Amino acid sequence: MPLGPAKIFFYFIIFAVVLGIDIFCAKSFEEAAEDKGYTDRKYFWLCLLLPPVGYLLVIALPDRGDE
């Protein structure tokens, strides 16, 4: 079944919306990791590329306090 231009455009819009939501969530979890005392950029990338695993990892991070 061939994909028409309208269907391809629809899939592109859905992909862009999902990617935007994922970037927003990854940025939010990166800020949460920074609040816990972890300043590495890797938490953003983990949450962006592996959302469920990255989210759980940031949630499970212990609080470093004011180190």
C-alpha positions as CSV (number, residue, x, y, z in Angstrom):
1,M,0.0,0.0,0.0
2,P,1.8,3.2,-1.1
3,L,1.9,6.2,1.1
4,G,0.5,9.4,-0.3
5,P,1.9,12.9,0.4
6,A,-0.8,13.6,2.9
7,K,-0.1,10.5,4.9
8,I,3.6,11.2,4.9
9,F,3.0,14.8,6.1
10,F,0.7,13.5,8.8
11,Y,3.4,11.1,10.0
12,F,6.0,13.8,10.0
13,I,3.8,16.1,12.1
14,I,3.1,13.3,14.6
15,F,6.9,12.5,14.8
16,A,7.7,16.2,15.3
17,V,5.1,16.5,18.2
18,V,6.4,13.4,19.9
19,L,10.0,14.5,19.5
20,G,9.1,17.9,21.0
21,I,7.4,16.3,24.0
22,D,10.4,14.0,24.5
23,I,12.8,16.9,24.4
24,F,10.7,18.8,26.9
25,C,10.6,15.8,29.3
26,A,14.3,15.1,28.9
27,K,15.1,18.8,29.7
28,S,12.8,18.6,32.8
29,F,14.5,15.4,34.1
30,E,17.9,17.0,33.4
31,E,16.9,19.9,35.7
32,A,15.7,17.4,38.3
33,A,19.1,15.7,38.2
34,E,20.8,19.1,38.6
35,D,18.6,19.9,41.6
36,K,19.9,16.6,43.1
37,G,23.5,17.7,42.5
38,Y,24.3,15.9,39.3
39,T,25.4,18.4,36.6
40,D,26.4,16.0,33.8
41,R,24.7,16.5,30.4
42,K,24.4,12.7,30.1
43,Y,21.1,12.7,32.0
44,F,19.5,14.7,29.3
45,W,20.8,12.3,26.6
46,L,19.7,9.3,28.6
47,C,16.2,10.7,29.0
48,L,16.0,11.7,25.4
49,L,17.3,8.5,23.8
50,L,16.0,5.9,26.3
51,P,13.0,7.6,27.9
52,P,11.7,5.0,30.4
53,V,15.2,4.0,31.5
54,G,16.5,7.5,31.7
55,Y,13.4,8.7,33.7
56,L,13.8,5.9,36.2
57,L,17.5,6.5,36.5
58,V,17.0,10.2,37.4
59,I,14.2,9.3,39.8
60,A,16.5,6.8,41.6
61,L,19.5,9.2,41.9
62,P,20.3,9.9,45.5
63,D,20.4,13.5,46.6
64,R,23.9,14.9,46.9
65,G,22.9,17.8,49.0
66,D,25.0,21.0,48.7
67,E,28.3,19.4,47.6
